[in-house]
Amino acid sequence: MVRTTIFAVLSLGLLGCGSQFLYSNLDWLAIRYIEEFVDLNDDQQEKISAAFDQASDWHRREEMPLYLSELDQLLMIDPHAFDASQWGQYQNAIQGYSTRLLDVFFPVVISVATTMSDQQVEQFMNALRVRHVAFKNQIKNRTNQEFVEQYQQRIGENVTTWLGSISPEQQALVDAWANDLKVTGPLWSEFQTQLRVELLQALSVRDDPNALATSLRPILYEPQQFYSAELRKTIDYNSHVGRSYAIEIINLMTEKQTHYFRDEVAYWRDVIADLSL
């Protein structure tokens, strides 16, 4: 949830017009998001606001220059020469940004969690359970073909967001990609159940900050260790499939699509450059 919260509010803070205002009020957005799960008291809200205030200077000074450098490299890629090595480099870079953000906010997560009342813990776990049950109910009667159609739509939207209109050959790759993916919905539902067990156990020792940190760290930093063997294997397979098809689609980019892609990247580069001032 913490990684989701951080990236959800950062994404909202990078929404074009008014992005500077939104970025300056990310603490408010984070609090509103967290309160969809649990009502925070004034002291807890103040801790979160203070953490965002402190992180803002660090983020502008240390991270945004890295984002700009990464986007500059994306502007220079040759789609026809793009390969698995470059794909891996960009994935590793994104993972690094994610981990460093979590490093910055982990202390306030512990600080707030240690002050949670029994009522707040119960409210949080109930809200999480409701969301997980809703997800389980949403997918339980879905056929494999319906999953494939969902994958086709999601992949197609992602591709056209960055490339604009795609060719019939690229569309065929999108369709093949969706058909080759293995369904993970039920496996994710099982993981969510295990996640709630781990979170409840961690929060049961919240009166001891060190014990809480020890329990929460693997949940937030390495949640994959709580995956079932089947889920882990399926994720690895789907990642390999996705990487292969994505690279093929990129290699087929036309000059028009390359311009479209670079315009999109340049737009986000301008947004981040403005926020870093």
C-alpha positions as CSV (number, residue, x, y, z in Angstrom):
1,M,0.0,0.0,0.0
2,V,2.8,2.4,0.8
3,R,4.4,2.2,-2.6
4,T,1.0,2.5,-4.2
5,T,0.3,5.6,-2.1
6,I,3.6,7.3,-3.0
7,F,3.3,6.7,-6.7
8,A,-0.4,7.5,-6.8
9,V,0.1,10.9,-5.3
10,L,3.2,11.6,-7.3
11,S,1.3,10.7,-10.5
12,L,-1.5,13.1,-9.5
13,G,1.2,15.7,-8.8
14,L,2.5,15.4,-12.4
15,L,-0.8,16.1,-14.2
16,G,0.1,18.8,-16.6
17,C,-1.7,22.1,-15.9
18,G,-1.5,23.0,-12.3
19,S,1.2,20.4,-11.6
20,Q,3.3,22.8,-9.6
21,F,0.4,23.5,-7.2
22,L,-0.5,19.8,-7.0
23,Y,3.2,18.8,-6.4
24,S,3.3,21.4,-3.5
25,N,0.3,19.7,-1.9
26,L,1.2,16.1,-2.2
27,D,0.9,15.7,1.5
28,W,-2.8,16.6,1.3
29,L,-3.3,14.1,-1.5
30,A,-1.5,11.4,0.4
31,I,-3.6,12.0,3.5
32,R,-6.8,11.9,1.5
33,Y,-5.8,8.6,-0.1
34,I,-4.8,7.0,3.2
35,E,-8.1,8.1,4.8
36,E,-9.9,5.9,2.2
37,F,-8.5,3.1,4.5
38,V,-8.3,4.6,7.9
39,D,-9.2,7.9,9.7
40,L,-6.1,9.7,10.8
41,N,-5.9,11.9,13.9
42,D,-4.3,15.4,13.8
43,D,-0.9,14.2,15.0
44,Q,-0.7,11.5,12.4
45,Q,-1.6,13.9,9.7
46,E,1.0,16.4,10.9
47,K,3.7,13.6,10.7
48,I,2.8,12.8,7.2
49,S,2.8,16.5,6.1
50,A,6.2,17.0,7.7
51,A,7.6,13.9,6.0
52,F,6.4,15.3,2.6
53,D,7.9,18.7,3.3
54,Q,11.2,17.2,4.1
55,A,11.1,14.8,1.1
56,S,10.2,17.6,-1.3
57,D,13.6,19.3,-1.1
58,W,15.4,15.9,-1.5
59,H,13.2,14.9,-4.4
60,R,13.8,18.1,-6.3
61,R,17.5,18.1,-5.5
62,E,18.4,14.4,-5.9
63,E,15.8,12.6,-7.8
64,M,14.4,15.0,-10.4
65,P,17.8,15.4,-12.1
66,L,17.9,11.6,-12.5
67,Y,14.4,11.6,-14.0
68,L,15.5,14.3,-16.5
69,S,18.6,12.4,-17.4
70,E,16.6,9.2,-17.9
71,L,14.1,11.1,-20.1
72,D,16.9,12.6,-22.1
73,Q,18.2,9.1,-22.8
74,L,14.7,8.0,-23.9
75,L,14.6,10.9,-26.4
76,M,17.8,9.6,-28.0
77,I,16.9,5.9,-28.4
78,D,16.9,4.3,-31.8
79,P,13.7,2.2,-31.8
80,H,15.0,-0.2,-34.5
81,A,18.1,-1.0,-32.3
82,F,16.3,-1.2,-29.0
83,D,17.0,-4.5,-27.3
84,A,16.5,-6.5,-24.1
85,S,19.6,-5.0,-22.5
86,Q,18.2,-1.5,-22.8
87,W,14.8,-2.7,-21.5
88,G,16.5,-4.1,-18.4
89,Q,18.4,-0.9,-17.8
90,Y,15.2,1.2,-17.8
91,Q,13.5,-1.4,-15.5
92,N,16.4,-1.3,-13.1
93,A,16.3,2.5,-13.1
94,I,12.6,2.6,-12.3
95,Q,13.1,0.0,-9.5
96,G,15.8,2.2,-8.0
97,Y,13.6,5.3,-8.0
98,S,10.9,3.3,-6.3
99,T,13.2,1.9,-3.6
100,R,14.7,5.3,-2.8
101,L,11.3,6.8,-2.4
102,L,10.4,4.0,0.0
103,D,13.6,4.6,1.9
104,V,12.6,8.2,2.5
105,F,9.0,7.5,3.6
106,F,9.6,4.3,5.5
107,P,10.5,6.1,8.8
108,V,7.2,8.0,8.8
109,V,5.3,4.8,8.0
110,I,6.7,3.3,11.2
111,S,6.1,6.5,13.1
112,V,2.5,6.7,12.2
113,A,1.9,3.0,12.6
114,T,3.2,2.9,16.1
115,T,0.5,5.5,17.1
116,M,-2.4,3.6,15.6
117,S,-5.1,2.6,18.0
118,D,-6.8,-0.8,18.0
119,Q,-9.8,0.9,16.4
120,Q,-7.7,2.3,13.6
121,V,-6.0,-1.1,12.9
122,E,-9.4,-2.7,12.8
123,Q,-10.7,0.0,10.4
124,F,-7.6,-0.3,8.2
125,M,-7.7,-4.1,8.0
126,N,-11.5,-4.1,7.3
127,A,-11.1,-1.5,4.5
128,L,-8.3,-3.6,3.0
129,R,-10.3,-6.8,3.2
130,V,-13.3,-5.1,1.5
131,R,-11.1,-4.1,-1.4
132,H,-9.6,-7.5,-1.7
133,V,-13.0,-9.2,-1.6
134,A,-14.3,-6.9,-4.2
135,F,-11.3,-7.8,-6.5
136,K,-11.9,-11.5,-5.8
137,N,-15.6,-11.2,-6.7
138,Q,-14.8,-9.2,-9.8
139,I,-12.7,-11.9,-11.3
140,K,-14.1,-15.1,-9.9
141,N,-16.6,-15.7,-12.7
142,R,-14.5,-14.2,-15.5
143,T,-13.6,-16.5,-18.4
144,N,-10.2,-16.9,-19.9
145,Q,-11.4,-15.1,-23.0
146,E,-12.6,-12.2,-20.9
147,F,-9.2,-12.0,-19.3
148,V,-7.6,-12.0,-22.7
149,E,-9.9,-9.2,-23.9
150,Q,-9.0,-7.1,-20.8
151,Y,-5.3,-7.7,-21.5
152,Q,-5.7,-6.7,-25.1
153,Q,-7.5,-3.4,-24.1
154,R,-4.9,-2.6,-21.4
155,I,-1.9,-3.3,-23.6
156,G,-3.4,-1.5,-26.6
157,E,-4.1,1.6,-24.6
158,N,-0.6,1.6,-23.2
159,V,1.0,1.2,-26.6
160,T,-1.2,3.9,-28.3
161,T,-0.6,6.3,-25.4
162,W,3.1,6.4,-26.3
163,L,3.1,5.6,-30.0
164,G,-0.2,7.0,-31.3
165,S,-1.9,4.9,-34.0
166,I,-0.3,1.5,-34.5
167,S,0.1,-0.6,-37.6
168,P,-1.8,-3.9,-38.3
169,E,1.5,-5.8,-37.7
170,Q,1.9,-4.1,-34.3
171,Q,-1.8,-4.7,-33.5
172,A,-1.2,-8.4,-34.3
173,L,1.7,-8.4,-31.7
174,V,-0.6,-6.8,-29.1
175,D,-3.2,-9.5,-29.7
176,A,-0.6,-12.3,-29.5
177,W,0.9,-10.7,-26.4
178,A,-2.5,-10.8,-24.7
179,N,-3.2,-14.4,-25.8
180,D,0.2,-15.6,-24.5
181,L,-0.2,-14.1,-21.0
182,K,-1.1,-16.5,-18.2
183,V,-4.0,-15.4,-16.0
184,T,-2.8,-14.2,-12.6
185,G,-6.0,-12.9,-11.0
186,P,-6.9,-15.8,-8.7
187,L,-3.2,-16.1,-7.7
188,W,-3.1,-12.4,-6.8
189,S,-6.3,-12.9,-4.7
190,E,-4.5,-15.6,-2.8
191,F,-1.5,-13.3,-2.2
192,Q,-3.8,-10.5,-1.0
193,T,-5.1,-12.9,1.7
194,Q,-1.6,-13.7,2.8
195,L,-0.7,-10.0,2.7
196,R,-3.5,-9.2,5.2
197,V,-2.2,-12.0,7.5
198,E,1.4,-10.5,7.4
199,L,0.2,-7.0,7.9
200,L,-2.0,-7.9,10.9
201,Q,1.0,-9.7,12.5
202,A,3.2,-6.7,11.9
203,L,0.7,-4.3,13.4
204,S,0.3,-6.5,16.4
205,V,3.8,-5.5,17.5
206,R,3.4,-1.8,16.7
207,D,4.1,-0.8,20.4
208,D,7.8,-1.8,19.6
209,P,9.1,0.4,16.7
210,N,12.0,-1.8,16.0
211,A,9.9,-5.0,15.9
212,L,7.4,-3.2,13.7
213,A,10.1,-2.1,11.3
214,T,11.5,-5.6,11.1
215,S,8.1,-7.0,10.3
216,L,7.0,-4.3,7.8
217,R,10.3,-4.1,5.9
218,P,9.9,-7.3,4.0
219,I,6.3,-6.6,3.3
220,L,7.1,-3.3,1.7
221,Y,10.5,-3.9,0.2
222,E,10.2,-7.5,-0.9
223,P,6.5,-8.5,-1.1
224,Q,7.5,-11.2,-3.7
225,Q,8.8,-13.4,-0.8
226,F,5.1,-13.8,0.2
227,Y,4.1,-14.9,-3.4
228,S,3.2,-18.5,-3.9
229,A,5.6,-20.5,-6.0
230,E,2.9,-20.6,-8.8
231,L,2.4,-16.8,-8.7
232,R,6.2,-16.2,-8.8
233,K,6.6,-18.5,-11.7
234,T,3.7,-17.0,-13.6
235,I,4.9,-13.4,-13.0
236,D,8.3,-14.4,-14.4
237,Y,6.8,-16.0,-17.4
238,N,4.5,-13.0,-18.1
239,S,7.4,-10.6,-17.7
240,H,9.4,-12.5,-20.2
241,V,6.5,-12.5,-22.6
242,G,5.8,-8.8,-22.2
243,R,9.4,-7.8,-22.7
244,S,9.7,-9.8,-25.9
245,Y,6.5,-8.4,-27.5
246,A,7.2,-4.9,-26.3
247,I,10.6,-4.9,-27.9
248,E,9.2,-6.3,-31.1
249,I,6.6,-3.5,-31.2
250,I,9.2,-0.9,-30.5
251,N,11.5,-2.3,-33.2
252,L,8.6,-1.8,-35.7
253,M,8.1,1.9,-34.9
254,T,7.6,4.2,-37.9
255,E,9.1,7.6,-38.2
256,K,5.7,9.1,-37.3
257,Q,5.4,7.0,-34.2
258,T,9.0,7.9,-33.2
259,H,8.1,11.6,-33.4
260,Y,4.9,10.9,-31.4
261,F,6.8,9.1,-28.7
262,R,9.5,11.8,-28.4
263,D,6.8,14.5,-28.2
264,E,5.2,12.5,-25.2
265,V,8.6,12.1,-23.5
266,A,9.4,15.8,-24.1
267,Y,6.1,16.8,-22.6
268,W,6.8,14.9,-19.4
269,R,10.4,16.2,-19.4
270,D,9.1,19.8,-19.4
271,V,6.7,19.0,-16.6
272,I,9.4,17.6,-14.4
273,A,11.8,20.4,-15.3
274,D,9.2,23.0,-14.2
275,L,8.6,21.1,-10.9
276,S,12.3,21.0,-10.2
277,L,12.7,24.8,-10.2
